[in-house]
Amino acid sequence: MSTTYGTIGLRQTFASRKFVALFERLWVALRERHERRRVRAALSELSDCELMDIGTTRGEIEYVASNRAKDPRGIWSVD
């Protein structure tokens, strides 16, 4: 009886870990989506002249918002 209980308990633990991992991936994806929308909105409010000052164009806003870790000019900042 304890073997059956242990096996069922193991399955529940494995299933709950998978659920937690799935939930974490979903949460990260939602946070990234929110951040992309925030960046896109902030960049869209800038004038063309201001966009040129930071080295991008209106047509690159979507790329910049989706690839925040990459610099479209190929320049990497050092932290």
N, C-alpha and C positions, 0 to 999 in steps of 0.2 A: 504494500500500500504506500509506503514512503517513496518507493521508486517511481510509482505512477505520479505521485504528488510532485516529486522532484522534477520529473520530466515536464510536466505541465507548467510548473513554476519556471523552468528554464525557457520554455517556449514563450511564456508571457513576458519574461524579461527581455528576450531577444526581440520580440514584437514591439515592446515598449521602447527599446533602444532605437529600432528602425523608425518608429513614429517620431521620436524626439529628433533624430537626425533629419527626417523629412521636414519636420516643423522648422528646424533651424535653417535649412536650405531655403525654405519658403520665406522665412523672416528676412534673411539676408537679401534675397531677390527683391522683396518688397521695399526694403530700405534702399537698395541700389536704384530701383525704379524711381522712388521718391527723390533721391538725390539727383538723378538725371533730369527729372522734371524741374527741380529747383534751379539747377545750373542753366538749363535751356531757357527758363523764364527770365533769369537774371541777365543772360547774354542777349536775349531778344529785346530787352528794354534799352540796351545801349544803342547809341547812334552809330552810323557807319564809320564816322571819324574815330569814335572811341574804340570800336572793334579793331580798326587798323592800328591804333596805338598799342593794343595788346597783341598784335600780330595775327589776327584772324579776320575772316570775312563773314558776312551773314550766311553764306552758303555752307560754311564750315561749323556752324553752331551745333547741328545735330551730331557731327563727328566728335567735336570737342566734348559735348555732354555725355556721349556714349563711351568715350575713351579718355577719361579724366587722367589716368595714370600715364598716358602717352602725350608727348608734345607733337603736334602736327608738323612742326618745323624740324623735328629730329633732335631738338636740344633737350637734354635731361638736366634737371636741376639737382644740385647737391644739397642734401639736408644736413 
